[in-house]
Amino acid sequence: MRAFRPASRTGRGPRERRPARIRRPGPPGPRAPRPALVLLGCLPGLAAALALPLCAGGIDAAGSASAARRAHPAAAKAVPHTAPRPRILPRSAWLDARTRRAQPPPRYDDRVVAVFVHHTDTPNDYDCADTPAVIRGLYTGQTGARDWDDIGYQFLVDRCGTVYEGRAGGVDRAVTGAHTQGFNHRTTGIAAIGTFTSGVPVPRAMTEAIAALAAWKLGPSGADPRGTVRLTSTNSLSRYPAGTTATLHVIAGHREGYQTTCPGAALSALLPEIRAEAARLQGRTPTGTP
């Protein structure tokens, strides 16, 4: 999280190397535009009222559809366990015409099989009524100072448990994110607004909202929130060289896929509880049986 590669003038960053081809069948995925890469991390962002740092993981090669198809070959056989959709405030709740920047069309994967939990590395003492301004600051830092195409996280959750739509493309769809370097395909990034290092209290409303959101997003693919998933890295700047298949938690902390302390020791310690609550919301048995 401390060493960064500057973004290019295009806003897409340096092109990443395509992963080695793996001979493994998988379900077909949607075609995607040409690849682009931006190295994300905890960097100082711009904000209307606060000097906000931001924590993210990087934009992968969005055109690597074959890597996305290989990410979870067993998902097609999984049994869906649906959960209710939580209340999600749209982008219009925080993004105004004065702040909005022109951007390319969203990119999509065929399903969501894993969730990465982040913290935004921003102050914790905000009033929840000011959350839209905080998100605008994160967006401005990423799309302005860093020249990225959009905010990296698909969702953000504040200390009161309010869920906001982040990255454009539709909350019901498998939008390709820019939150975890090497593992942006078939995953959703949920950012907890604040800094949750060791000893910092994590609001229960926040963890409950993260669990509800994860349960809902993982439902259609049948992924058990308490389980693991095999994902293929698309970028050697992640913890794993490009082309390497890693076994990660279905609900993982950012640091599982990238060299960072995100989402902080305090929030990381609560991930087992978040997984259990997400499984309960999907109607799974407490014993861990799918």
N, C-alpha and C positions, 0 to 999 in steps of 0.2 A: 504493500500500500504506500510505500514511501518513495519509490522510484518510478518515474513516469516518462512516457514518450510523447512529445508534443504532437498535437493534432495537425494534420495537413491543412492547407488552405481550402481544400474541398469540403472540410468538415467530416470526412469519412475516415481520415487517418491513413496510415500505411497499409498496403494490401497484405493480408496474412497469407502464409503458405498453406496450400490445400493439404488436408490430411491424407496419409497414405491410404490407398484404396483397400478396403477389406471385403473379401468375398463372403458376404453374408446377405441372404435375402431379407427384405423388409417391406412393409406396406408402402405404397406409393405416396409421395408427398407433393405439395404444390410447387410449381416452378417459382423461382425467386429471382430478383434482379442481380446485377453484378455485385461481387463481394466488396465489402468495405469494412475497415477496422479502425476503431478508436480505442486507445487504452484509457480506461476509466480508473479512478481511484479516489481517495479522499483528498480533494484539492480545494483551494479557496474558491468559492463561487461569489456571484453578485446577488444582492438582495436590495429590495426597496428600502428597508429599514434596518436590516441586520447584515453584518458581514458573515455570511454562512459558508462553512465548508461543505463539501458534498462527498458522498461515498457511493461508488459504483464500481462496476467490474469491467466494462468494455464492450464495444460492438464487435461481434464476430463477422465472418464472411457470410452475409445473408444469402448469398447464392449457393452455399454449400448444402443443397437439398439432399444430396446423397448421404451426407453426414447426419442430417436430421432423421432420415429414414432408418439409419443404422442405430440410432441412439437407444431405442427400446423395442427390439424386435418382438418381444413377447406381449406387448401391449394390446395387440389385436385380439388376443385370446382372453384378456382380462375381463372380469365381470364388472359392469358399472355398479358403483355404490354412490348414488346421488345424494347430495345434501342441499338444503334450501339455499337459494341465492341471498346473500346478505345485501343490505342497503348500500348502494355505491353512488356517491355523488359524481356527476359527470365532469369532464374537463372544464366545461363552462362555469363551474363553481369556483374555479381558481384562475383560469386563463382568460384574460381580457384582450380586446382588439389591440390595445396599445403594447401589450407584451408579446403577443403571438408573432411567431416568425414563419416565413414560408418554409415548407418542408416537402420531401418526396413522399409518395404513397407508402402506407404501412406495408410491412412484410409479414408473412404468416407461415406457421408450421401446421402440421396436420392434427396435432393433439398436444395436450400438456401432461407430462408424466412426472414432473418434479417441480418443486417450489424452492426458491432460494430466499432466505430471510436476510434482510439488511437493516442497518440503522443509517440514518442520514448524516451522522456526525455533526449535528447542529445543536443549538441550545435546547434545554429541556423545559425552561421556565416560560414557555409561550402560553398565551391564552388560546383556547381552542377556537375562539372566534377569529383568531389571527392566522389559523392554519393556511387558508388560501394564499396569504401573503408569503408565508414561509415556502410553500410549494412554488410560487412564482419566482422566489429567489433562487431555488434549486434549478428550476427550468432556465432562468436567465443565465445562471452560471454555466450550465451545460451547453445551451444553444448559442449563447453570446460569447462569453470569454473563451470557451473551448471550441465553439463553432461545430457542435454536434447537431444532428438533424432533429432531435426531440429529447425529452427527458428519458432516462434509461429505464426506470422502473415501470412495470405495468400498473402497479397499485402503490398507494401510500396510506398509512394508517396513523392517525394522531393519538395523543395521550388520552383522549376521551373515547376512543374506539370508533371514530368516524372513518370510513373507508372512502378514498378518493381514487377516481380513475387517473392514471398517470399517462403512460405512453399511448398515443393515438392508435386506433384500429378497431375498437369495439371490445368491451369487457367480456362479451360472450365468446370471443374468438381466440384462437391460439396465436396471439401476436408475438412475433419475434422481438425479444427485448434487447437491451444493451446494459445488462446489470452484472453479469458474471462472466468474465473473460474465459472463452473456450467452451462455455456451457449455456449459451443463450438460446439454443434451439430446443424446442419442446419443453421449455421451462417458463415459469412465471416468477418475476421478481417482486417481492413485497417489502417495502421499505417502512420501517418504524421510524417516525419522525422524532429525532432526539439522539442522544449519545448514551449508550448503555454499557459502559465499561464496568469493571468489577466494583461491587458495592452500590451501584446506582439502582434505585428502585425502578422496576418496570411496571407501569400501570396495568392492573388486571384487565381493564376494559380494552387495552391495546392487545394483549395476548389473546384474549377471547375473540377479538375481531380478526386477528391473523389466522387463528385456527378455523374460524367459520369461512373465511375467504379461501383458505387452502383446501378445505373439505369440498367446497363447491367447485373450484377449478379442477381438482383432481378427479372428481366424480365420473365424468364421461369416459376417462381412460381406464378406470378401474384400479388405479394405483392406490395401494394401501398407505395411508399417511405414516404408519409406523414401520414401513418396510424400507427396502433399498431398491435402487434402480441402477442399471448399467448405462452410462452415457459416454459417448465418444468425444474427446476433446477436439475442438477445431482450431486451437490456437496454442502454440508453445509458450506463450506468455502466461498461461494458466499454471496451476500446480502440476499439470500433466502435459507432456509433449503432444503436439498435434497427431491425431490418429490413435492415441492411447485410449482404451476403454477403461473407465474408472467405475468402481462401485461406490455410490454415494447414497446418503439418506434421501428418501422421497421428499421429506421436508428437511432441507439442509441449511446450515448457516453459510453465508457467503464465503467464509474462510475454508470451507471444504473444497471449493473449486478454484480458489485464488489465494495468493500469498498476502493475507491481510488479517487483521484482528476483528473485522466486521463480522457479525453484528454486535460485537462487544461481549465481554465475559458474562455480564449479567443476563443479557437476553439469550445468549447461547445456552446458559444453564437451564433456561426454561423451555428449550425446544422439545425435550421429551414430553412435557406436559402439553405443549401445543399439538404434538403428534397424536397423543392419546385423545385429546378433545376433538381433533379433526376426525379421527376414526369413529368416535362416538357419534358425532353429527352425521357421519355416513351410514350409521346403523350397524357398524361392525361389532362383533362380540368383544368383551374385555380381554379374552384370553389371547387375542392376536390372530384368531382364525379368520381368514378372509370371508 
